[in-house]
Amino acid sequence: MVSTKILLSICIIMLNIGFASAATLNVGQGQTYTTIQSAIDAAKTGDVISVAEGTYSENLVVKMNGISIIGNNKEKTIIDGKKTGSVIKIEQANNVKVSGFTLQNSGGSGQSDGGISLYRANNNFIANVILVNNAVGISIYEGSNNNIVSGNEIKSNGKYGVFIFSSNDNKIYNNNIQKNKFGFYGDSAKANHIYSNNFIDNNDQAYDNSGMNSWDDGTSGNYWSPNKGVLGGKNAKDNFPLSRAVTIKEEAVPTPAEQKTQEGTTQGETAKSTPGFTGITVLISLIAVGLLKATRK
């Protein structure tokens, strides 16, 4: 009898785990969470943090995989870093999405202090964000690979609009990069893809010391105004510079159900159900029913 109860309990627990759904954590005045960091600290993989309009003076640190941090209006949902470090730092976390904010006033003298900083962070998605008046707009460093940066306004940042150090295979496209000291600065970075961006009125448009990054997608490069192009390594070249500015488009942010978490998948693909999971849940249900009948005899 005891073993039957134990087995039945295990079946119920497995069913509950299988059907658990992501939660939405609301941040703002009168909401469950009044600070964004408190919601981040409470979040689990798959959760969405929805941030109401307002100005939040915070320096956020994200260490949880697979959460989404979404502002309700990028012009009116503002996070101010108070000149004391990165506004948002994604630290050794993967599959994080950030969208819908103005991020301003990162501080510090280090190249890692950005509106958004990625440190040993992979497969993250930064979209539909205004990054303004930071030390660095976006800093991707120390083995942060396969991240996507798209649909952003990266402007008037003190050092670099986009800084990539010792990180590979990131995609930087569909961004307006304007009036920064350097629009882009790549150091010990390779196999990154930078294309379909507007580089406008940066003191130096782009520097790529390795010359091992791609500045077009084979047919489309970037728009340069004034047309300085890329400085740096011998092969640092935009082979297909654009004759007119790109229209920056808002990026659709996949919901947790649409994000694949299995190895080998990409951002934005629609998740497919695992065929075996449905069969397993049916089997568990039949076992549970059988155990219940056995206990009644």
C-alpha atoms as a printed R data frame, in Angstrom:
    type eleno elety resid chain resno      x      y       z
1   ATOM     1    CA   MET     A     1  0.000  0.000   0.000
2   ATOM     2    CA   VAL     A     2  2.796  2.416   0.898
3   ATOM     3    CA   SER     A     3  4.679  1.711  -2.334
4   ATOM     4    CA   THR     A     4  1.476  2.229  -4.314
5   ATOM     5    CA   LYS     A     5  0.937  5.624  -2.706
6   ATOM     6    CA   ILE     A     6  4.536  6.597  -3.409
7   ATOM     7    CA   LEU     A     7  4.210  5.628  -7.083
8   ATOM     8    CA   LEU     A     8  0.945  7.510  -7.369
9   ATOM     9    CA   SER     A     9  2.539 10.619  -5.842
10  ATOM    10    CA   ILE     A    10  5.423 10.429  -8.309
11  ATOM    11    CA   CYS     A    11  2.984 10.208 -11.220
12  ATOM    12    CA   ILE     A    12  1.081 13.277 -10.011
13  ATOM    13    CA   ILE     A    13  4.293 15.264  -9.545
14  ATOM    14    CA   MET     A    14  5.501 14.361 -13.044
15  ATOM    15    CA   LEU     A    15  2.203 15.435 -14.537
16  ATOM    16    CA   ASN     A    16  2.344 18.755 -12.708
17  ATOM    17    CA   ILE     A    17  5.875 19.364 -13.937
18  ATOM    18    CA   GLY     A    18  4.941 18.507 -17.486
19  ATOM    19    CA   PHE     A    19  2.032 20.910 -17.614
20  ATOM    20    CA   ALA     A    20  3.584 23.792 -15.669
21  ATOM    21    CA   SER     A    21  3.326 27.077 -17.570
22  ATOM    22    CA   ALA     A    22  5.383 30.244 -17.626
23  ATOM    23    CA   ALA     A    23  4.371 33.129 -15.389
24  ATOM    24    CA   THR     A    24  4.138 36.852 -16.104
25  ATOM    25    CA   LEU     A    25  5.663 39.033 -13.392
26  ATOM    26    CA   ASN     A    26  4.295 42.594 -13.502
27  ATOM    27    CA   VAL     A    27  6.473 45.524 -12.446
28  ATOM    28    CA   GLY     A    28  5.304 49.061 -11.726
29  ATOM    29    CA   GLN     A    29  3.393 51.243  -9.340
30  ATOM    30    CA   GLY     A    30  0.673 49.179  -7.665
31  ATOM    31    CA   GLN     A    31  1.980 45.943  -9.189
32  ATOM    32    CA   THR     A    32  3.338 42.869  -7.428
33  ATOM    33    CA   TYR     A    33  6.895 44.091  -7.994
34  ATOM    34    CA   THR     A    34  7.943 47.726  -7.661
35  ATOM    35    CA   THR     A    35 11.509 47.186  -8.896
36  ATOM    36    CA   ILE     A    36 12.643 45.303 -11.971
37  ATOM    37    CA   GLN     A    37 15.483 43.598 -10.085
38  ATOM    38    CA   SER     A    38 13.082 42.085  -7.554
39  ATOM    39    CA   ALA     A    39 11.103 40.543 -10.413
40  ATOM    40    CA   ILE     A    40 14.294 39.256 -12.046
41  ATOM    41    CA   ASP     A    41 15.340 37.653  -8.762
42  ATOM    42    CA   ALA     A    42 11.961 35.908  -8.496
43  ATOM    43    CA   ALA     A    43 11.783 34.768 -12.121
44  ATOM    44    CA   LYS     A    44 12.196 31.211 -13.345
45  ATOM    45    CA   THR     A    45 13.122 29.979 -16.790
46  ATOM    46    CA   GLY     A    46 10.312 30.788 -19.235
47  ATOM    47    CA   ASP     A    47  8.868 33.673 -17.204
48  ATOM    48    CA   VAL     A    48  8.080 37.073 -18.700
49  ATOM    49    CA   ILE     A    49  8.793 40.259 -16.744
50  ATOM    50    CA   SER     A    50  6.386 42.949 -17.959
51  ATOM    51    CA   VAL     A    51  7.467 46.469 -16.983
52  ATOM    52    CA   ALA     A    52  4.994 49.368 -16.916
53  ATOM    53    CA   GLU     A    53  5.858 52.840 -18.165
54  ATOM    54    CA   GLY     A    54  7.961 54.949 -15.832
55  ATOM    55    CA   THR     A    55 11.554 55.695 -14.903
56  ATOM    56    CA   TYR     A    56 13.434 53.077 -12.894
57  ATOM    57    CA   SER     A    57 16.816 53.974 -11.370
58  ATOM    58    CA   GLU     A    58 18.431 50.564 -11.281
59  ATOM    59    CA   ASN     A    59 21.496 48.587 -12.328
60  ATOM    60    CA   LEU     A    60 20.084 45.203 -13.253
61  ATOM    61    CA   VAL     A    61 21.934 41.898 -13.119
62  ATOM    62    CA   VAL     A    62 20.414 38.902 -14.915
63  ATOM    63    CA   LYS     A    63 21.701 35.408 -14.093
64  ATOM    64    CA   MET     A    64 18.626 33.310 -14.873
65  ATOM    65    CA   ASN     A    65 18.420 31.540 -18.240
66  ATOM    66    CA   GLY     A    66 15.455 31.901 -20.548
67  ATOM    67    CA   ILE     A    67 13.578 34.889 -19.119
68  ATOM    68    CA   SER     A    68 12.073 37.795 -21.055
69  ATOM    69    CA   ILE     A    69 12.253 41.399 -19.792
70  ATOM    70    CA   ILE     A    70  9.774 43.478 -21.756
71  ATOM    71    CA   GLY     A    71  8.985 47.187 -21.397
72  ATOM    72    CA   ASN     A    72  5.516 48.402 -22.333
73  ATOM    73    CA   ASN     A    73  6.744 51.410 -24.332
74  ATOM    74    CA   LYS     A    74 10.373 51.938 -25.318
75  ATOM    75    CA   GLU     A    75 10.134 55.746 -25.224
76  ATOM    76    CA   LYS     A    76  8.375 55.836 -21.852
77  ATOM    77    CA   THR     A    77  9.816 52.821 -20.039
78  ATOM    78    CA   ILE     A    78 13.205 54.118 -18.949
79  ATOM    79    CA   ILE     A    79 15.948 52.475 -16.915
80  ATOM    80    CA   ASP     A    80 18.576 54.913 -15.640
81  ATOM    81    CA   GLY     A    81 21.943 53.480 -14.593
82  ATOM    82    CA   LYS     A    82 22.894 56.545 -12.517
83  ATOM    83    CA   LYS     A    83 26.441 56.503 -14.007
84  ATOM    84    CA   THR     A    84 27.379 53.655 -11.654
85  ATOM    85    CA   GLY     A    85 27.799 50.619 -13.944
86  ATOM    86    CA   SER     A    86 25.883 48.756 -16.615
87  ATOM    87    CA   VAL     A    87 22.181 49.477 -16.844
88  ATOM    88    CA   ILE     A    88 21.511 45.791 -17.606
89  ATOM    89    CA   LYS     A    89 24.193 43.124 -17.246
90  ATOM    90    CA   ILE     A    90 23.411 39.637 -18.504
91  ATOM    91    CA   GLU     A    91 25.975 37.580 -16.648
92  ATOM    92    CA   GLN     A    92 26.579 33.983 -17.719
93  ATOM    93    CA   ALA     A    93 22.915 33.631 -18.667
94  ATOM    94    CA   ASN     A    94 21.542 32.331 -21.962
95  ATOM    95    CA   ASN     A    95 18.342 32.739 -24.000
96  ATOM    96    CA   VAL     A    96 17.384 36.022 -22.333
97  ATOM    97    CA   LYS     A    97 15.277 38.553 -24.224
98  ATOM    98    CA   VAL     A    98 15.278 42.312 -23.597
99  ATOM    99    CA   SER     A    99 12.910 44.605 -25.496
100 ATOM   100    CA   GLY     A   100 10.941 47.827 -25.164
101 ATOM   101    CA   PHE     A   101 13.130 50.154 -23.060
102 ATOM   102    CA   THR     A   102 15.202 53.304 -23.084
103 ATOM   103    CA   LEU     A   103 18.476 52.446 -21.324
104 ATOM   104    CA   GLN     A   104 20.567 55.433 -20.303
105 ATOM   105    CA   ASN     A   105 23.429 56.656 -18.134
106 ATOM   106    CA   SER     A   106 25.610 53.610 -17.705
107 ATOM   107    CA   GLY     A   107 28.776 54.585 -15.879
108 ATOM   108    CA   GLY     A   108 32.294 53.535 -15.048
109 ATOM   109    CA   SER     A   109 35.404 53.733 -17.159
110 ATOM   110    CA   GLY     A   110 35.525 50.092 -18.267
111 ATOM   111    CA   GLN     A   111 34.585 48.952 -21.736
112 ATOM   112    CA   SER     A   112 32.223 46.451 -20.144
113 ATOM   113    CA   ASP     A   113 29.947 49.118 -18.650
114 ATOM   114    CA   GLY     A   114 27.147 49.443 -21.158
115 ATOM   115    CA   GLY     A   115 23.503 50.187 -21.547
116 ATOM   116    CA   ILE     A   116 23.443 46.414 -21.972
117 ATOM   117    CA   SER     A   117 26.466 44.225 -21.181
118 ATOM   118    CA   LEU     A   118 26.729 40.554 -22.056
119 ATOM   119    CA   TYR     A   119 29.365 38.610 -20.127
120 ATOM   120    CA   ARG     A   120 29.877 34.970 -21.087
121 ATOM   121    CA   ALA     A   121 26.273 35.020 -22.234
122 ATOM   122    CA   ASN     A   122 25.008 33.153 -25.286
123 ATOM   123    CA   ASN     A   123 21.927 33.083 -27.526
124 ATOM   124    CA   ASN     A   124 20.384 36.257 -26.113
125 ATOM   125    CA   PHE     A   125 18.074 38.595 -28.027
126 ATOM   126    CA   ILE     A   126 18.295 42.404 -27.671
127 ATOM   127    CA   ALA     A   127 15.638 44.221 -29.686
128 ATOM   128    CA   ASN     A   128 13.577 47.419 -29.867
129 ATOM   129    CA   VAL     A   129 15.695 49.277 -27.317
130 ATOM   130    CA   ILE     A   130 16.924 52.891 -27.250
131 ATOM   131    CA   LEU     A   131 20.471 53.074 -25.874
132 ATOM   132    CA   VAL     A   132 21.503 56.660 -25.262
133 ATOM   133    CA   ASN     A   133 24.082 58.560 -23.185
134 ATOM   134    CA   ASN     A   134 25.870 55.459 -21.955
135 ATOM   135    CA   ALA     A   135 29.598 54.810 -21.694
136 ATOM   136    CA   VAL     A   136 28.988 52.012 -24.235
137 ATOM   137    CA   GLY     A   137 25.677 51.258 -25.917
138 ATOM   138    CA   ILE     A   138 26.019 47.457 -26.061
139 ATOM   139    CA   SER     A   139 29.056 45.571 -24.757
140 ATOM   140    CA   ILE     A   140 29.472 41.917 -25.776
141 ATOM   141    CA   TYR     A   141 32.568 40.427 -24.198
142 ATOM   142    CA   GLU     A   142 34.516 37.469 -22.804
143 ATOM   143    CA   GLY     A   143 33.041 34.601 -24.769
144 ATOM   144    CA   SER     A   144 29.522 35.895 -25.416
145 ATOM   145    CA   ASN     A   145 28.488 34.138 -28.615
146 ATOM   146    CA   ASN     A   146 25.494 33.723 -30.924
147 ATOM   147    CA   ASN     A   147 23.609 36.764 -29.642
148 ATOM   148    CA   ILE     A   148 21.245 38.852 -31.775
149 ATOM   149    CA   VAL     A   149 21.076 42.661 -31.643
150 ATOM   150    CA   SER     A   150 18.362 44.091 -33.903
151 ATOM   151    CA   GLY     A   151 15.810 46.894 -34.152
152 ATOM   152    CA   ASN     A   152 17.663 49.239 -31.777
153 ATOM   153    CA   GLU     A   153 18.536 52.939 -31.639
154 ATOM   154    CA   ILE     A   154 22.155 53.158 -30.424
155 ATOM   155    CA   LYS     A   155 23.107 56.794 -30.220
156 ATOM   156    CA   SER     A   156 25.133 59.455 -28.395
157 ATOM   157    CA   ASN     A   157 27.139 56.976 -26.338
158 ATOM   158    CA   GLY     A   158 30.485 58.211 -25.017
159 ATOM   159    CA   LYS     A   159 32.817 55.494 -26.332
160 ATOM   160    CA   TYR     A   160 31.269 52.827 -28.495
161 ATOM   161    CA   GLY     A   161 27.849 52.188 -29.900
162 ATOM   162    CA   VAL     A   162 28.581 48.453 -30.108
163 ATOM   163    CA   PHE     A   163 31.686 46.899 -28.542
164 ATOM   164    CA   ILE     A   164 32.606 43.243 -29.103
165 ATOM   165    CA   PHE     A   165 35.599 41.728 -27.344
166 ATOM   166    CA   SER     A   166 36.730 38.119 -27.606
167 ATOM   167    CA   SER     A   167 33.264 36.977 -28.725
168 ATOM   168    CA   ASN     A   168 32.132 35.315 -31.928
169 ATOM   169    CA   ASP     A   169 29.147 34.574 -34.175
170 ATOM   170    CA   ASN     A   170 26.983 37.465 -33.017
171 ATOM   171    CA   LYS     A   171 24.523 39.109 -35.401
172 ATOM   172    CA   ILE     A   172 24.239 42.910 -35.426
173 ATOM   173    CA   TYR     A   173 21.660 44.029 -37.980
174 ATOM   174    CA   ASN     A   174 18.712 46.395 -38.479
175 ATOM   175    CA   ASN     A   175 20.076 49.008 -36.036
176 ATOM   176    CA   ASN     A   176 20.526 52.766 -36.192
177 ATOM   177    CA   ILE     A   177 24.049 53.485 -34.846
178 ATOM   178    CA   GLN     A   178 24.504 57.223 -34.645
179 ATOM   179    CA   LYS     A   179 26.656 59.939 -33.039
180 ATOM   180    CA   ASN     A   180 28.856 57.671 -30.948
181 ATOM   181    CA   LYS     A   181 32.644 58.057 -30.632
182 ATOM   182    CA   PHE     A   182 32.991 54.725 -32.440
183 ATOM   183    CA   GLY     A   183 29.892 53.263 -34.017
184 ATOM   184    CA   PHE     A   184 31.365 49.768 -33.736
185 ATOM   185    CA   TYR     A   185 34.576 48.524 -32.164
186 ATOM   186    CA   GLY     A   186 35.701 44.920 -32.508
187 ATOM   187    CA   ASP     A   187 38.687 43.623 -30.549
188 ATOM   188    CA   SER     A   188 39.809 39.981 -30.823
189 ATOM   189    CA   ALA     A   189 36.408 39.215 -32.301
190 ATOM   190    CA   LYS     A   190 35.703 37.041 -35.323
191 ATOM   191    CA   ALA     A   191 32.864 35.544 -37.352
192 ATOM   192    CA   ASN     A   192 30.451 38.248 -36.207
193 ATOM   193    CA   HIS     A   193 27.929 39.436 -38.786
194 ATOM   194    CA   ILE     A   194 27.308 43.181 -39.070
195 ATOM   195    CA   TYR     A   195 24.943 44.171 -41.874
196 ATOM   196    CA   SER     A   196 21.842 46.240 -42.751
197 ATOM   197    CA   ASN     A   197 22.678 48.907 -40.158
198 ATOM   198    CA   ASN     A   198 22.867 52.674 -40.457
199 ATOM   199    CA   PHE     A   199 26.220 54.138 -39.380
200 ATOM   200    CA   ILE     A   200 25.572 57.876 -39.207
201 ATOM   201    CA   ASP     A   201 27.744 60.715 -37.878
202 ATOM   202    CA   ASN     A   202 29.919 58.621 -35.595
203 ATOM   203    CA   ASN     A   203 33.376 60.117 -35.020
204 ATOM   204    CA   ASP     A   204 34.779 56.853 -36.376
205 ATOM   205    CA   GLN     A   205 32.197 54.637 -37.989
206 ATOM   206    CA   ALA     A   206 33.701 51.209 -37.330
207 ATOM   207    CA   TYR     A   207 36.955 49.556 -36.302
208 ATOM   208    CA   ASP     A   208 37.607 45.822 -36.692
209 ATOM   209    CA   ASN     A   209 41.129 44.879 -35.633
210 ATOM   210    CA   SER     A   210 40.920 41.212 -36.627
211 ATOM   211    CA   GLY     A   211 39.400 41.748 -40.051
212 ATOM   212    CA   MET     A   212 37.692 38.402 -39.506
213 ATOM   213    CA   ASN     A   213 34.109 39.632 -39.216
214 ATOM   214    CA   SER     A   214 31.531 39.873 -41.971
215 ATOM   215    CA   TRP     A   215 30.273 43.354 -42.911
216 ATOM   216    CA   ASP     A   216 27.574 42.214 -45.327
217 ATOM   217    CA   ASP     A   217 25.328 39.192 -45.801
218 ATOM   218    CA   GLY     A   218 26.565 38.507 -49.316
219 ATOM   219    CA   THR     A   219 24.218 40.968 -51.006
220 ATOM   220    CA   SER     A   220 23.528 43.765 -48.499
221 ATOM   221    CA   GLY     A   221 26.040 45.687 -46.409
222 ATOM   222    CA   ASN     A   222 25.551 48.789 -44.251
223 ATOM   223    CA   TYR     A   223 24.739 52.431 -44.859
224 ATOM   224    CA   TRP     A   224 27.638 54.791 -44.099
225 ATOM   225    CA   SER     A   225 27.150 58.546 -43.714
226 ATOM   226    CA   PRO     A   226 29.592 60.115 -44.198
227 ATOM   227    CA   ASN     A   227 30.968 57.157 -46.094
228 ATOM   228    CA   LYS     A   228 34.061 56.238 -44.060
229 ATOM   229    CA   GLY     A   229 33.476 52.514 -43.956
230 ATOM   230    CA   VAL     A   230 35.434 50.076 -41.780
231 ATOM   231    CA   LEU     A   231 38.922 50.625 -40.396
232 ATOM   232    CA   GLY     A   232 41.222 47.928 -39.048
233 ATOM   233    CA   GLY     A   233 42.400 44.569 -40.353
234 ATOM   234    CA   LYS     A   234 43.217 43.998 -44.020
235 ATOM   235    CA   ASN     A   235 39.974 42.156 -44.727
236 ATOM   236    CA   ALA     A   236 37.736 44.502 -42.738
237 ATOM   237    CA   LYS     A   237 35.547 45.649 -45.596
238 ATOM   238    CA   ASP     A   238 31.909 46.161 -46.473
239 ATOM   239    CA   ASN     A   239 31.642 44.615 -49.936
240 ATOM   240    CA   PHE     A   240 28.098 45.853 -50.555
241 ATOM   241    CA   PRO     A   241 27.686 49.310 -48.937
242 ATOM   242    CA   LEU     A   242 24.147 50.668 -49.201
243 ATOM   243    CA   SER     A   243 23.324 53.850 -51.073
244 ATOM   244    CA   ARG     A   244 20.509 54.875 -48.743
245 ATOM   245    CA   ALA     A   245 19.640 54.493 -45.083
246 ATOM   246    CA   VAL     A   246 17.878 51.358 -43.891
247 ATOM   247    CA   THR     A   247 14.381 51.687 -42.444
248 ATOM   248    CA   ILE     A   248 14.739 50.238 -38.961
249 ATOM   249    CA   LYS     A   249 11.959 47.758 -38.247
250 ATOM   250    CA   GLU     A   250 10.547 46.669 -34.915
251 ATOM   251    CA   GLU     A   251 11.500 43.091 -34.149
252 ATOM   252    CA   ALA     A   252  8.857 40.592 -33.110
253 ATOM   253    CA   VAL     A   253  9.828 39.146 -29.736
254 ATOM   254    CA   PRO     A   254  9.036 35.412 -29.526
255 ATOM   255    CA   THR     A   255  6.957 34.266 -26.583
256 ATOM   256    CA   PRO     A   256  8.468 31.635 -24.263
257 ATOM   257    CA   ALA     A   257  6.412 28.934 -25.997
258 ATOM   258    CA   GLU     A   258  7.947 29.915 -29.327
259 ATOM   259    CA   GLN     A   259 11.538 29.866 -28.129
260 ATOM   260    CA   LYS     A   260 13.317 26.597 -28.645
261 ATOM   261    CA   THR     A   261 15.451 25.613 -25.734
262 ATOM   262    CA   GLN     A   262 16.963 22.468 -27.153
263 ATOM   263    CA   GLU     A   263 20.528 22.519 -28.434
264 ATOM   264    CA   GLY     A   264 20.917 23.478 -32.063
265 ATOM   265    CA   THR     A   265 17.900 25.773 -32.359
266 ATOM   266    CA   THR     A   266 17.800 29.449 -33.155
267 ATOM   267    CA   GLN     A   267 16.121 32.524 -31.766
268 ATOM   268    CA   GLY     A   268 12.640 33.218 -33.035
269 ATOM   269    CA   GLU     A   269 11.850 29.763 -34.391
270 ATOM   270    CA   THR     A   270  8.510 28.299 -33.405
271 ATOM   271    CA   ALA     A   271  8.876 25.589 -30.800
272 ATOM   272    CA   LYS     A   272  7.647 22.130 -31.721
273 ATOM   273    CA   SER     A   273  6.165 19.811 -29.185
274 ATOM   274    CA   THR     A   274  8.201 16.757 -28.312
275 ATOM   275    CA   PRO     A   275  6.338 13.740 -29.725
276 ATOM   276    CA   GLY     A   276  7.446 11.512 -26.882
277 ATOM   277    CA   PHE     A   277  6.148 13.826 -24.175
278 ATOM   278    CA   THR     A   278  2.482 13.347 -25.074
279 ATOM   279    CA   GLY     A   279  2.948  9.587 -25.031
280 ATOM   280    CA   ILE     A   280  4.712  9.751 -21.680
281 ATOM   281    CA   THR     A   281  1.926 11.807 -20.110
282 ATOM   282    CA   VAL     A   282 -0.705  9.372 -21.416
283 ATOM   283    CA   LEU     A   283  1.302  6.457 -20.022
284 ATOM   284    CA   ILE     A   284  1.646  8.164 -16.644
285 ATOM   285    CA   SER     A   285 -2.103  8.848 -16.613
286 ATOM   286    CA   LEU     A   286 -2.884  5.168 -17.324
287 ATOM   287    CA   ILE     A   287 -0.496  4.063 -14.575
288 ATOM   288    CA   ALA     A   288 -2.117  6.487 -12.132
289 ATOM   289    CA   VAL     A   289 -5.601  5.204 -13.002
290 ATOM   290    CA   GLY     A   290 -4.433  1.610 -12.642
291 ATOM   291    CA   LEU     A   291 -2.915  2.314  -9.253
292 ATOM   292    CA   LEU     A   292 -6.093  3.998  -8.066
293 ATOM   293    CA   LYS     A   293 -8.159  0.969  -9.111
294 ATOM   294    CA   ALA     A   294 -5.716 -1.388  -7.404
295 ATOM   295    CA   THR     A   295 -5.975  0.501  -4.109
296 ATOM   296    CA   ARG     A   296 -9.776  0.220  -4.179
297 ATOM   297    CA   LYS     A   297 -9.847 -3.597  -4.502
